[in-house]
Amino acid sequence: MAAILAFAGSNSSTSINYKLVQHTASLVEGHDIRLLNLAGYPFPMYSEDDEREKGFSNSLVELKNDIGRANALIISVNEHNGNPSAYFKNLLDWLSRLERKFLEDTKVLLMATSPGKRGAIGSLEVIENMLPRFGAEIVAIFSLPSFHENYDGKTIVNQELKEKHAAALATFLKSLN
């Protein structure tokens, strides 16, 4: 049984990416899964001056330790103007300052959703290229376009997308055995 940490790269209390992570986590069986809502983790914008003068916050160290205890991550990234949110990029900057390879030997199911038809693929591509720099192994990727049309609050309603999601999750879970 693997320890899986699941979260969205968003600090919004109404995050649709968090809803996608919740749904995905609810489908996982036979593993120890922990759902984390990053809306409760405020971090200042990264600066070398802040790092030098104030060091690392307790919540950042705790999050890094939670990630370190996990064998795998389920992450859904949001998108602002075709890129990851400033919040998530900032979080990755802080975590990488604590430990450059903070995702070493960590398997990742990387997802994204948006209200639009592109399904946050711009953000997904950026993060897909960034996480391996920190040691992550991206095992599967899934994008859910037009969230409000394709998710009814309980499940993915578009059958083709539901099957793609299930296939990505199955690939991810199989990699944990």
Secondary structure by P-SEA (a helix, b strand, c coil): cbbbbbbccccccccaaaaaaaaaaaaccccbbbbbcccccccccccaaaaaaccccaaaaaaaaaaaaccbbbbbbbbccccccaaaaaaaaaaaaacccccccbbbbccccccccccaaaaaaaaaaccccccccccbbbbbccccccccccccccaaaaaaaaaaaaaaaaaac
